[in-house]
Amino acid sequence: MRNSLISRSLLASAFVVCLVSMASTAAVAREGNARSIGNGVKCRTQAVLQADGTYKVQQVCRKGV
């Protein structure tokens, strides 16, 4: 009986930890790695396809809605 209680409490705490970590991951995914530079403009660093077929890492900025 005692082992059953301990295993249930461990399982419940592991479930809560998973939920908390998923919630924080969703918040990061929404914002991504973009950073605000003001006036609704967000910039992120991403790989951009060049004319010669290679990728170059550049800063790309977009105005938000």
N, C-alpha and C positions, 0 to 999 in steps of 0.2 A: 504494500500500500504506500509506504514511504517513497519507494523508488518511482512509483507511478506518479506521485505528486511532484517529485523533483523533475522528472522528465517532462511533465506537462508544463511546469513553470519555465523550464528551459526552452521548450518549444514556443511558448507564448512570448517570451522575451526575444527570441530570435526573430519571430514574426514582426514584432514591434520595431526592432532594429532595421529589418528589411524595408518596412514601410517608410521609416524616417529617411533612410538613405535614398529610396526611390523618389521621395518628395523633393529632396535637395537636388537630385540629379535632374528632375524635370524643370526646376527653376533655372538651373544652369543651361539646359538645352534651349529653353525659351530665349534667353538672352544670347547664348552662344559665347563666342570670344570677342564680341563686338564691344567697343568702348565709345562712349559718347564724347564728342568734342565740342558740343554746344549747338544751339539753334536747331535741334532735332537731327543733327548729322551723326551717324554712327559709322565707325571705321573698324575694319577687321583685316587681318593678314590672311591671305589665301593664295593658293596656287592658280596662276592665270596662264592659259594656253597661249603660246606665242605663235607667230606666223610660220616659223620653221619647224613646228611640231613639238617643241620642248615646253616644259612648264617652268615658270619663274615665279617666285614668291614675291607678292607685291601687296601694298596696302590699298584696299578698295573701300571707298567711302560712299554712303548712300544717305539721302535725306529721308527721314521717317515720315509716316503719314500723320 
